[in-house]
Amino acid sequence: MIKKKILNPERVRQINEGFSFIPHRFLQDEFLAALSQQEILVYLFLVLAFDRFGLSFYSYGMICSLLQITVDQYIEAQNLLIEKDLIAFDGTLFQVLELPAKAPKSKQTSPDALLELVKRTVKGI
């Protein structure tokens, strides 16, 4: 077993007023590997913004502004997080859900998806 030591005793992290929590399973059971960069960004934001029940009221405009992503990127990430059973959304209120029993399958980039990404990138130049 690796022996750990605190590197900076004056800066030991404490949970005071707010509460943010990501279970180790998120990494260990490959939930992280199954998400795109935008999905990770939106998910981590919601984890930081939620209360002890996993609830948050942030608007999509505020989320896009704070994360510096487009509305399209946000909507795609939100829909995929819902599809992967990581969050719930009723149109106003988000809930970060307890992790499901199994991580969603990692999405492989297909040649068609790669071609579409290149087209969108070149179109923006």
TIMI-2910 file (N, C-alpha, C, CB; in pm, 1 decimal, decimal comma, always signed):
<rs>
+----------+----------+----------+----------+----------+----------+----------+----------+----------+----------+----------+----------+------+
!      n_x !      n_y !      n_z !     ca_x !     ca_y !     ca_z !      c_x !      c_y !      c_z !     cb_x !     cb_y !     cb_z ! resn !
+----------+----------+----------+----------+----------+----------+----------+----------+----------+----------+----------+----------+------+
!    +84,6 !   -118,7 !     +0,0 !     +0,0 !     +0,0 !     +0,0 !    +89,1 !   +124,9 !     +0,0 !    -96,2 !     -0,2 !   +123,2 !  Met !
!    +50,8 !   +222,7 !    -77,7 !   +126,0 !   +347,4 !    -87,0 !    +97,2 !   +431,8 !    +36,2 !    +90,1 !   +425,0 !   -216,7 !  Ile !
!   +203,0 !   +478,0 !    +99,5 !   +187,8 !   +565,3 !   +215,6 !   +178,8 !   +710,2 !   +166,0 !   +307,3 !   +547,2 !   +316,5 !  Lys !
!    +75,6 !   +780,7 !   +207,4 !    +53,7 !   +918,2 !   +164,4 !    +91,0 !  +1015,0 !   +274,9 !    -91,7 !   +939,2 !   +122,5 !  Lys !
!   +135,8 !  +1131,7 !   +234,5 !   +160,9 !  +1237,2 !   +332,5 !   +101,6 !  +1366,7 !   +278,2 !   +314,6 !  +1253,1 !   +362,2 !  Lys !
!    +55,4 !  +1449,8 !   +365,9 !     -1,7 !  +1578,2 !   +326,6 !   +110,9 !  +1668,2 !   +278,9 !    -80,0 !  +1644,2 !   +444,2 !  Ile !
!    +96,7 !  +1721,7 !   +158,4 !   +200,1 !  +1804,1 !    +97,8 !   +200,6 !  +1946,4 !   +151,2 !   +182,7 !  +1806,4 !    -50,9 !  Leu !
!    +83,3 !  +2000,7 !   +179,4 !    +74,5 !  +2137,2 !   +229,7 !    -26,2 !  +2139,3 !   +345,4 !    +32,6 !  +2237,1 !   +115,7 !  Asn !
!    +19,5 !  +2120,7 !   +468,4 !    -71,0 !  +2112,3 !   +583,7 !   -157,9 !  +2236,3 !   +605,2 !     +9,0 !  +2087,5 !   +707,3 !  Pro !
!   -110,7 !  +2353,6 !   +559,9 !   -189,4 !  +2476,4 !   +576,1 !   -307,3 !  +2483,3 !   +478,6 !   -100,0 !  +2598,2 !   +556,8 !  Glu !
!   -308,6 !  +2397,0 !   +378,6 !   -411,4 !  +2403,7 !   +275,4 !   -490,4 !  +2274,3 !   +263,1 !   -348,6 !  +2437,4 !   +142,8 !  Arg !
!   -509,7 !  +2201,8 !   +372,4 !   -587,4 !  +2078,3 !   +369,7 !   -732,5 !  +2113,4 !   +338,0 !   -576,4 !  +2001,1 !   +505,5 !  Val !
!   -787,1 !  +2045,4 !   +239,6 !   -923,5 !  +2072,4 !   +193,2 !  -1025,3 !  +2033,4 !   +300,3 !   -952,2 !  +1996,3 !    +62,0 !  Arg !
!  -1125,8 !  +2120,0 !   +319,7 !  -1232,2 !  +2093,5 !   +415,4 !  -1366,4 !  +2120,4 !   +348,6 !  -1215,3 !  +2180,3 !   +543,3 !  Gln !
!  -1466,1 !  +2046,9 !   +390,8 !  -1601,7 !  +2071,2 !   +341,9 !  -1671,1 !  +2155,9 !   +447,6 !  -1680,4 !  +1935,9 !   +314,1 !  Ile !
!  -1704,0 !  +2280,2 !   +412,3 !  -1770,0 !  +2369,8 !   +506,5 !  -1914,4 !  +2391,5 !   +465,1 !  -1695,9 !  +2504,1 !   +515,3 !  Asn !
!  -1941,9 !  +2501,7 !   +396,6 !  -2079,4 !  +2537,4 !   +363,4 !  -2134,1 !  +2458,5 !   +245,3 !  -2088,1 !  +2684,3 !   +333,8 !  Glu !
!  -2060,1 !  +2454,5 !   +137,1 !  -2106,1 !  +2384,1 !    +18,2 !  -2068,3 !  +2237,6 !    +24,3 !  -2048,8 !  +2447,9 !   -107,4 !  Gly !
!  -2117,8 !  +2162,2 !    -71,3 !  -2085,0 !  +2020,8 !    -75,6 !  -2081,1 !  +1975,5 !   -220,0 !  -2186,3 !  +1937,5 !     +5,4 !  Phe !
!  -1969,7 !  +1923,1 !   -263,0 !  -1954,9 !  +1865,1 !   -396,1 !  -1891,2 !  +1728,8 !   -379,4 !  -1869,4 !  +1956,7 !   -490,4 !  Ser !
!  -1945,0 !  +1630,8 !   -449,8 !  -1898,0 !  +1495,4 !   -429,6 !  -1907,2 !  +1417,5 !   -559,3 !  -1978,0 !  +1426,1 !   -319,4 !  Phe !
!  -1798,3 !  +1354,2 !   -596,3 !  -1796,6 !  +1261,2 !   -708,9 !  -1741,4 !  +1130,4 !   -655,0 !  -1710,3 !  +1315,8 !   -830,6 !  Ile !
!  -1819,4 !  +1024,6 !   -658,9 !  -1769,7 !   +898,2 !   -605,6 !  -1652,0 !   +845,2 !   -687,5 !  -1881,9 !   +794,6 !   -602,3 !  Pro !
!  -1564,4 !   +773,5 !   -622,7 !  -1447,8 !   +716,4 !   -689,5 !  -1489,9 !   +624,4 !   -803,3 !  -1360,8 !   +640,0 !   -589,3 !  His !
!  -1606,3 !   +563,1 !   -793,5 !  -1658,8 !   +476,9 !   -900,9 !  -1667,1 !   +550,0 !  -1033,3 !  -1796,5 !   +423,8 !   -863,8 !  Arg !
!  -1685,5 !   +683,1 !  -1029,4 !  -1696,1 !   +761,7 !  -1151,7 !  -1572,3 !   +741,0 !  -1238,7 !  -1714,4 !   +911,2 !  -1118,7 !  Phe !
!  -1458,0 !   +732,3 !  -1178,0 !  -1332,6 !   +706,6 !  -1249,7 !  -1307,3 !   +556,5 !  -1261,5 !  -1214,1 !   +775,0 !  -1178,0 !  Leu !
!  -1316,6 !   +487,1 !  -1150,7 !  -1281,2 !   +345,8 !  -1143,5 !  -1368,7 !   +258,7 !  -1234,0 !  -1291,9 !   +297,7 !  -1000,5 !  Gln !
!  -1497,5 !   +285,3 !  -1240,6 !  -1589,8 !   +202,8 !  -1320,4 !  -1612,3 !   +258,3 !  -1460,7 !  -1723,4 !   +190,9 !  -1249,1 !  Asp !
!  -1527,6 !   +350,5 !  -1503,6 !  -1521,3 !   +401,4 !  -1640,4 !  -1639,6 !   +488,1 !  -1684,1 !  -1509,9 !   +287,6 !  -1732,7 !  Glu !
!  -1705,3 !   +552,8 !  -1589,3 !  -1807,2 !   +651,1 !  -1626,6 !  -1739,1 !   +768,6 !  -1697,6 !  -1886,8 !   +700,4 !  -1500,5 !  Phe !
!  -1627,3 !   +813,8 !  -1643,1 !  -1553,9 !   +925,6 !  -1702,5 !  -1513,5 !   +894,5 !  -1846,1 !  -1429,6 !   +958,4 !  -1618,9 !  Leu !
!  -1464,2 !   +774,0 !  -1870,3 !  -1418,7 !   +735,0 !  -2004,6 !  -1532,7 !   +730,2 !  -2106,0 !  -1350,6 !   +599,4 !  -1998,8 !  Ala !
!  -1655,8 !   +717,7 !  -2058,4 !  -1771,0 !   +707,4 !  -2148,1 !  -1827,7 !   +844,0 !  -2188,0 !  -1879,7 !   +624,8 !  -2082,4 !  Ala !
!  -1768,1 !   +953,3 !  -2137,3 !  -1821,7 !  +1086,4 !  -2162,8 !  -1731,8 !  +1166,9 !  -2255,9 !  -1840,3 !  +1161,0 !  -2032,0 !  Leu !
!  -1795,1 !  +1254,6 !  -2333,6 !  -1720,5 !  +1349,3 !  -2416,9 !  -1670,1 !  +1463,2 !  -2328,0 !  -1809,6 !  +1404,6 !  -2534,1 !  Ser !
!  -1585,8 !  +1548,7 !  -2383,3 !  -1535,3 !  +1662,4 !  -2306,4 !  -1648,5 !  +1752,6 !  -2260,0 !  -1435,8 !  +1742,6 !  -2389,4 !  Gln !
!  -1745,5 !  +1781,8 !  -2347,7 !  -1857,1 !  +1868,4 !  -2308,1 !  -1942,9 !  +1802,5 !  -2200,6 !  -1943,6 !  +1903,1 !  -2429,8 !  Gln !
!  -1964,1 !  +1671,0 !  -2211,4 !  -2041,8 !  +1600,9 !  -2109,9 !  -1971,6 !  +1608,6 !  -1974,0 !  -2064,0 !  +1453,8 !  -2150,8 !  Glu !
!  -1840,4 !  +1588,4 !  -1973,2 !  -1763,4 !  +1596,5 !  -1848,6 !  -1775,1 !  +1736,5 !  -1790,1 !  -1614,4 !  +1560,1 !  -1872,9 !  Ile !
!  -1760,0 !  +1837,2 !  -1874,8 !  -1766,2 !  +1975,9 !  -1829,0 !  -1901,8 !  +2007,7 !  -1766,6 !  -1738,5 !  +2071,5 !  -1945,3 !  Leu !
!  -2010,3 !  +1972,4 !  -1834,6 !  -2145,1 !  +2000,5 !  -1783,3 !  -2171,1 !  +1919,2 !  -1656,3 !  -2252,6 !  +1968,5 !  -1890,8 !  Val !
!  -2132,2 !  +1792,7 !  -1656,9 !  -2153,6 !  +1707,5 !  -1539,4 !  -2079,5 !  +1762,7 !  -1417,3 !  -2107,4 !  +1563,2 !  -1568,6 !  Tyr !
!  -1952,5 !  +1796,0 !  -1434,7 !  -1875,4 !  +1849,0 !  -1321,5 !  -1932,1 !  +1981,9 !  -1272,3 !  -1728,5 !  +1866,7 !  -1361,2 !  Leu !
!  -1978,1 !  +2066,9 !  -1364,7 !  -2041,1 !  +2192,2 !  -1323,6 !  -2163,8 !  +2162,7 !  -1236,9 !  -2080,9 !  +2276,9 !  -1447,6 !  Phe !
!  -2249,5 !  +2071,2 !  -1283,1 !  -2370,8 !  +2040,7 !  -1207,3 !  -2337,5 !  +1981,9 !  -1070,4 !  -2459,4 !  +1943,9 !  -1285,8 !  Leu !
!  -2233,3 !  +1898,7 !  -1063,9 !  -2191,3 !  +1844,4 !   -934,8 !  -2148,8 !  +1957,6 !   -841,7 !  -2075,8 !  +1743,2 !   -953,0 !  Val !
!  -2076,2 !  +2055,7 !   -896,1 !  -2032,8 !  +2168,8 !   -813,8 !  -2150,4 !  +2257,2 !   -771,2 !  -1930,1 !  +2252,4 !   -889,9 !  Leu !
!  -2252,0 !  +2265,5 !   -855,3 !  -2362,6 !  +2356,5 !   -830,8 !  -2475,8 !  +2294,6 !   -748,2 !  -2416,8 !  +2404,6 !   -961,4 !  Ala !
!  -2477,0 !  +2164,0 !   -733,0 !  -2592,9 !  +2101,1 !   -670,3 !  -2591,9 !  +2111,3 !   -518,4 !  -2599,8 !  +1956,8 !   -710,3 !  Phe !
!  -2709,3 !  +2087,6 !   -459,5 !  -2720,6 !  +2085,8 !   -313,7 !  -2705,6 !  +1941,4 !   -264,5 !  -2857,3 !  +2146,9 !   -267,1 !  Asp !
!  -2735,9 !  +1916,6 !   -138,7 !  -2715,5 !  +1782,8 !    -82,6 !  -2807,1 !  +1676,2 !   -142,7 !  -2736,1 !  +1787,2 !    +65,7 !  Arg !
!  -2911,2 !  +1718,1 !   -214,1 !  -3000,4 !  +1623,1 !   -280,5 !  -2965,6 !  +1608,0 !   -428,7 !  -3146,1 !  +1667,8 !   -265,2 !  Phe !
!  -2862,0 !  +1678,5 !   -472,9 !  -2821,8 !  +1672,1 !   -613,2 !  -2900,0 !  +1766,4 !   -702,1 !  -2837,1 !  +1532,6 !   -664,0 !  Gly !
!  -2965,2 !  +1867,1 !   -645,3 !  -3052,5 !  +1957,3 !   -720,7 !  -2984,8 !  +2090,4 !   -750,7 !  -3181,4 !  +1981,5 !   -644,0 !  Leu !
!  -3016,4 !  +2144,3 !   -869,2 !  -2961,2 !  +2273,2 !   -910,7 !  -3058,9 !  +2342,0 !  -1004,7 !  -2823,1 !  +2255,4 !   -978,9 !  Ser !
!  -3064,7 !  +2475,5 !   -995,4 !  -3155,7 !  +2556,3 !  -1076,4 !  -3086,0 !  +2640,0 !  -1182,9 !  -3234,4 !  +2646,3 !   -987,6 !  Phe !
!  -2959,6 !  +2617,5 !  -1212,4 !  -2888,5 !  +2702,3 !  -1308,7 !  -2955,6 !  +2698,0 !  -1445,6 !  -2741,7 !  +2658,3 !  -1320,8 !  Tyr !
!  -2965,9 !  +2814,6 !  -1510,2 !  -3023,3 !  +2821,9 !  -1644,8 !  -2919,3 !  +2780,9 !  -1747,4 !  -3075,6 !  +2964,3 !  -1675,1 !  Ser !
!  -2966,6 !  +2738,4 !  -1865,6 !  -2872,4 !  +2698,4 !  -1970,4 !  -2785,8 !  +2815,7 !  -2013,6 !  -2947,4 !  +2641,4 !  -2091,1 !  Tyr !
!  -2840,8 !  +2936,6 !  -2012,4 !  -2762,7 !  +3054,3 !  -2050,1 !  -2647,4 !  +3078,9 !  -1954,5 !  -2851,7 !  +3176,6 !  -2055,4 !  Gly !
!  -2673,1 !  +3065,3 !  -1825,9 !  -2568,7 !  +3083,8 !  -1725,7 !  -2465,0 !  +2972,8 !  -1736,4 !  -2629,0 !  +3087,3 !  -1584,4 !  Met !
!  -2512,1 !  +2848,9 !  -1755,7 !  -2418,7 !  +2735,8 !  -1768,1 !  -2328,7 !  +2756,0 !  -1889,6 !  -2495,8 !  +2601,2 !  -1779,8 !  Ile !
!  -2386,8 !  +2791,9 !  -2003,5 !  -2307,9 !  +2814,4 !  -2125,5 !  -2206,9 !  +2926,8 !  -2105,1 !  -2400,2 !  +2847,7 !  -2244,3 !  Cys !
!  -2250,5 !  +3032,8 !  -2041,3 !  -2162,3 !  +3146,4 !  -2016,9 !  -2045,9 !  +3108,1 !  -1925,9 !  -2240,7 !  +3261,9 !  -1955,7 !  Ser !
!  -2075,7 !  +3042,9 !  -1815,7 !  -1971,3 !  +3005,3 !  -1721,0 !  -1874,6 !  +2901,3 !  -1777,8 !  -2034,0 !  +2952,2 !  -1594,5 !  Leu !
!  -1927,6 !  +2807,3 !  -1856,6 !  -1843,5 !  +2701,4 !  -1912,6 !  -1781,5 !  +2739,2 !  -2046,8 !  -1924,4 !  +2575,4 !  -1928,7 !  Leu !
!  -1825,4 !  +2853,5 !  -2102,5 !  -1775,5 !  +2902,0 !  -2231,5 !  -1797,1 !  +2798,5 !  -2342,0 !  -1626,4 !  +2937,0 !  -2221,1 !  Gln !
!  -1920,9 !  +2747,9 !  -2347,9 !  -1960,7 !  +2655,6 !  -2453,9 !  -2083,4 !  +2711,9 !  -2523,3 !  -1989,2 !  +2513,0 !  -2397,4 !  Ile !
!  -2110,1 !  +2662,8 !  -2643,3 !  -2226,4 !  +2708,3 !  -2718,4 !  -2352,3 !  +2639,6 !  -2665,8 !  -2208,4 !  +2680,6 !  -2869,4 !  Thr !
!  -2465,9 !  +2695,9 !  -2700,7 !  -2593,9 !  +2635,7 !  -2661,8 !  -2606,1 !  +2496,2 !  -2722,4 !  -2712,9 !  +2724,9 !  -2706,6 !  Val !
!  -2563,1 !  +2479,4 !  -2848,3 !  -2568,9 !  +2348,2 !  -2912,3 !  -2484,1 !  +2245,2 !  -2837,8 !  -2522,7 !  +2358,4 !  -3057,1 !  Asp !
!  -2363,5 !  +2284,9 !  -2796,3 !  -2276,8 !  +2194,2 !  -2720,2 !  -2341,8 !  +2157,4 !  -2587,1 !  -2138,5 !  +2258,5 !  -2696,0 !  Gln !
!  -2400,7 !  +2257,6 !  -2523,3 !  -2467,6 !  +2234,4 !  -2395,7 !  -2585,2 !  +2137,7 !  -2411,5 !  -2516,0 !  +2367,0 !  -2336,5 !  Tyr !
!  -2671,0 !  +2162,7 !  -2510,4 !  -2790,2 !  +2079,0 !  -2530,3 !  -2749,8 !  +1935,2 !  -2561,0 !  -2878,1 !  +2135,2 !  -2644,8 !  Ile !
!  -2649,2 !  +1918,4 !  -2645,4 !  -2602,6 !  +1783,3 !  -2677,4 !  -2549,5 !  +1713,5 !  -2552,0 !  -2493,1 !  +1788,3 !  -2786,0 !  Glu !
!  -2467,7 !  +1783,6 !  -2474,8 !  -2412,3 !  +1724,7 !  -2352,0 !  -2523,3 !  +1690,9 !  -2252,8 !  -2311,0 !  +1821,1 !  -2286,9 !  Ala !
!  -2616,6 !  +1783,5 !  -2234,6 !  -2727,1 !  +1760,3 !  -2141,2 !  -2807,6 !  +1637,7 !  -2183,0 !  -2818,8 !  +1884,3 !  -2133,6 !  Gln !
!  -2843,9 !  +1629,7 !  -2310,1 !  -2924,1 !  +1517,3 !  -2358,5 !  -2850,2 !  +1384,7 !  -2342,1 !  -2961,5 !  +1538,3 !  -2505,1 !  Asn !
!  -2720,4 !  +1384,0 !  -2368,4 !  -2642,2 !  +1260,9 !  -2353,9 !  -2627,5 !  +1221,2 !  -2207,0 !  -2503,8 !  +1278,0 !  -2417,7 !  Leu !
!  -2613,6 !  +1318,7 !  -2118,1 !  -2606,6 !  +1287,6 !  -1974,9 !  -2738,7 !  +1229,0 !  -1924,6 !  -2571,0 !  +1414,0 !  -1894,4 !  Leu !
!  -2849,1 !  +1280,0 !  -1976,9 !  -2981,1 !  +1224,9 !  -1942,2 !  -2992,4 !  +1083,0 !  -1996,5 !  -3096,1 !  +1314,4 !  -1998,6 !  Ile !
!  -2954,7 !  +1065,0 !  -2123,0 !  -2959,2 !   +933,6 !  -2187,4 !  -2872,4 !   +831,8 !  -2113,2 !  -2913,7 !   +944,5 !  -2333,1 !  Glu !
!  -2760,0 !   +877,2 !  -2059,8 !  -2667,7 !   +788,6 !  -1987,2 !  -2707,3 !   +771,6 !  -1840,8 !  -2525,6 !   +842,8 !  -1995,6 !  Lys !
!  -2822,1 !   +829,5 !  -1803,1 !  -2880,6 !   +813,7 !  -1670,1 !  -2793,0 !   +871,8 !  -1559,2 !  -2905,9 !   +667,6 !  -1642,8 !  Asp !
!  -2722,7 !   +983,2 !  -1590,8 !  -2639,5 !  +1049,2 !  -1490,8 !  -2708,1 !  +1171,5 !  -1430,9 !  -2507,1 !  +1089,6 !  -1552,1 !  Leu !
!  -2798,6 !  +1233,4 !  -1507,1 !  -2873,9 !  +1348,0 !  -1456,8 !  -3019,8 !  +1333,8 !  -1498,1 !  -2814,3 !  +1481,6 !  -1509,6 !  Ile !
!  -3105,5 !  +1405,7 !  -1427,5 !  -3246,1 !  +1421,8 !  -1465,1 !  -3269,5 !  +1571,4 !  -1481,5 !  -3344,6 !  +1358,3 !  -1357,2 !  Ala !
!  -3364,3 !  +1608,1 !  -1567,6 !  -3393,4 !  +1748,6 !  -1593,1 !  -3540,9 !  +1761,3 !  -1627,3 !  -3304,2 !  +1805,4 !  -1707,6 !  Phe !
!  -3610,7 !  +1853,5 !  -1559,6 !  -3754,5 !  +1871,0 !  -1585,5 !  -3785,3 !  +1998,6 !  -1663,7 !  -3830,7 !  +1872,7 !  -1454,2 !  Asp !
!  -3683,5 !  +2060,9 !  -1720,3 !  -3702,3 !  +2185,7 !  -1793,5 !  -3658,8 !  +2306,5 !  -1712,3 !  -3847,1 !  +2201,0 !  -1834,1 !  Gly !
!  -3652,3 !  +2292,0 !  -1582,5 !  -3609,7 !  +2398,9 !  -1492,7 !  -3506,4 !  +2350,6 !  -1392,1 !  -3729,4 !  +2456,6 !  -1419,8 !  Thr !
!  -3529,6 !  +2233,4 !  -1339,4 !  -3450,4 !  +2181,2 !  -1229,3 !  -3367,8 !  +2060,7 !  -1274,2 !  -3541,2 !  +2142,9 !  -1112,0 !  Leu !
!  -3238,5 !  +2063,0 !  -1237,3 !  -3149,6 !  +1949,3 !  -1262,3 !  -3139,4 !  +1866,2 !  -1136,8 !  -3009,3 !  +1996,2 !  -1308,1 !  Phe !
!  -3120,8 !  +1736,0 !  -1154,3 !  -3082,4 !  +1649,9 !  -1043,7 !  -2966,4 !  +1563,5 !  -1091,2 !  -3202,8 !  +1562,3 !   -994,0 !  Gln !
!  -2853,2 !  +1570,1 !  -1020,1 !  -2742,8 !  +1478,7 !  -1044,7 !  -2782,1 !  +1350,0 !   -973,7 !  -2602,5 !  +1536,4 !   -993,3 !  Val !
!  -2788,4 !  +1240,7 !  -1049,2 !  -2838,2 !  +1114,0 !   -996,6 !  -2726,1 !  +1028,6 !   -937,9 !  -2909,7 !  +1036,8 !  -1106,1 !  Leu !
!  -2763,3 !   +939,4 !   -847,8 !  -2671,1 !   +836,1 !   -801,2 !  -2623,6 !   +760,4 !   -924,6 !  -2739,3 !   +738,9 !   -695,8 !  Glu !
!  -2496,6 !   +722,3 !   -927,5 !  -2444,8 !   +651,9 !  -1044,7 !  -2521,0 !   +521,4 !  -1065,6 !  -2293,7 !   +624,1 !  -1029,3 !  Leu !
!  -2555,2 !   +489,9 !  -1191,7 !  -2620,5 !   +362,0 !  -1218,9 !  -2525,2 !   +245,4 !  -1190,2 !  -2669,3 !   +356,6 !  -1365,4 !  Pro !
!  -2578,8 !   +125,2 !  -1191,4 !  -2498,7 !     +6,7 !  -1160,1 !  -2381,1 !    -10,6 !  -1255,8 !  -2585,9 !   -117,3 !  -1163,6 !  Ala !
!  -2403,4 !    +20,9 !  -1383,3 !  -2297,5 !     +5,3 !  -1482,9 !  -2278,7 !   +134,8 !  -1560,0 !  -2329,6 !   -110,4 !  -1579,5 !  Lys !
!  -2154,5 !   +160,3 !  -1597,4 !  -2124,2 !   +278,2 !  -1679,5 !  -2176,8 !   +255,6 !  -1820,9 !  -1970,4 !   +307,3 !  -1681,8 !  Ala !
!  -2217,9 !   +364,5 !  -1888,0 !  -2257,3 !   +349,9 !  -2028,2 !  -2135,9 !   +308,8 !  -2110,5 !  -2318,8 !   +481,9 !  -2083,1 !  Pro !
!  -2162,1 !   +247,2 !  -2222,9 !  -2051,9 !   +206,8 !  -2310,1 !  -1981,3 !   +330,5 !  -2362,0 !  -2102,6 !   +119,5 !  -2427,8 !  Lys !
!  -1849,9 !   +321,0 !  -2370,1 !  -1769,9 !   +430,7 !  -2423,6 !  -1805,0 !   +449,4 !  -2569,8 !  -1617,8 !   +403,8 !  -2406,2 !  Ser !
!  -1831,0 !   +572,8 !  -2606,5 !  -1871,4 !   +604,4 !  -2743,2 !  -1746,8 !   +614,6 !  -2831,1 !  -1953,7 !   +736,7 !  -2748,0 !  Lys !
!  -1734,6 !   +524,1 !  -2925,4 !  -1623,2 !   +527,5 !  -3019,6 !  -1656,1 !   +627,1 !  -3130,1 !  -1594,7 !   +385,8 !  -3078,7 !  Gln !
!  -1557,9 !   +699,1 !  -3175,1 !  -1578,9 !   +794,0 !  -3283,3 !  -1581,9 !   +719,2 !  -3415,5 !  -1468,9 !   +902,8 !  -3284,2 !  Thr !
!  -1697,0 !   +723,8 !  -3481,7 !  -1710,9 !   +656,2 !  -3610,1 !  -1650,2 !   +742,8 !  -3719,7 !  -1859,7 !   +625,3 !  -3640,8 !  Ser !
!  -1616,2 !   +682,8 !  -3834,6 !  -1564,2 !   +763,1 !  -3945,5 !  -1662,0 !   +872,9 !  -3987,6 !  -1533,2 !   +673,4 !  -4064,8 !  Pro !
!  -1793,2 !   +842,8 !  -3984,4 !  -1893,3 !   +943,5 !  -4021,3 !  -1893,1 !  +1060,2 !  -3922,1 !  -2033,5 !   +879,8 !  -4027,8 !  Asp !
!  -1883,7 !  +1029,5 !  -3793,6 !  -1881,0 !  +1134,3 !  -3691,4 !  -1754,8 !  +1217,6 !  -3704,6 !  -1890,0 !  +1073,5 !  -3550,4 !  Ala !
!  -1643,2 !  +1153,3 !  -3735,4 !  -1517,4 !  +1224,3 !  -3754,1 !  -1525,2 !  +1316,8 !  -3875,4 !  -1401,5 !  +1124,9 !  -3770,1 !  Leu !
!  -1583,4 !  +1267,9 !  -3984,3 !  -1600,6 !  +1349,4 !  -4105,6 !  -1689,7 !  +1469,9 !  -4076,4 !  -1661,2 !  +1264,7 !  -4220,4 !  Leu !
!  -1797,4 !  +1449,0 !  -4001,2 !  -1887,5 !  +1559,0 !  -3965,5 !  -1815,0 !  +1663,1 !  -3880,6 !  -2010,7 !  +1505,5 !  -3889,9 !  Glu !
!  -1733,3 !  +1617,8 !  -3786,6 !  -1656,1 !  +1708,9 !  -3703,1 !  -1559,8 !  +1791,6 !  -3787,7 !  -1579,2 !  +1631,0 !  -3596,1 !  Leu !
!  -1492,0 !  +1728,6 !  -3882,6 !  -1399,3 !  +1799,5 !  -3971,1 !  -1475,0 !  +1902,0 !  -4054,9 !  -1324,1 !  +1700,0 !  -4062,7 !  Val !
!  -1591,3 !  +1864,9 !  -4107,5 !  -1672,0 !  +1957,9 !  -4187,9 !  -1712,0 !  +2081,1 !  -4106,6 !  -1798,0 !  +1887,2 !  -4241,3 !  Lys !
!  -1757,3 !  +2056,7 !  -3980,9 !  -1797,3 !  +2169,6 !  -3896,7 !  -1679,1 !  +2257,7 !  -3863,1 !  -1862,7 !  +2120,3 !  -3768,8 !  Arg !
!  -1563,3 !  +2197,6 !  -3841,1 !  -1442,5 !  +2274,0 !  -3808,5 !  -1399,1 !  +2358,8 !  -3926,2 !  -1328,9 !  +2180,4 !  -3766,7 !  Thr !
!  -1395,7 !  +2298,5 !  -4044,9 !  -1352,9 !  +2369,7 !  -4165,8 !  -1453,0 !  +2479,3 !  -4201,5 !  -1336,9 !  +2271,5 !  -4284,0 !  Val !
!  -1580,4 !  +2452,6 !  -4182,1 !  -1685,5 !  +2549,8 !  -4210,8 !  -1668,1 !  +2675,6 !  -4126,0 !  -1823,8 !  +2487,9 !  -4186,1 !  Lys !
!  -1619,9 !  +2659,5 !  -4001,6 !  -1601,5 !  +2772,4 !  -3911,1 !  -1477,9 !  +2856,6 !  -3941,9 !  -1593,2 !  +2722,5 !  -3770,8 !  Gly !
!  -1392,1 !  +2809,8 !  -4031,9 !  -1267,7 !  +2884,1 !  -4063,3 !  -1292,2 !  +2987,2 !  -4168,7 !  -1157,0 !  +2789,7 !  -4109,6 !  Ile !
+----------+----------+----------+----------+----------+----------+----------+----------+----------+----------+----------+----------+------+
</rs>
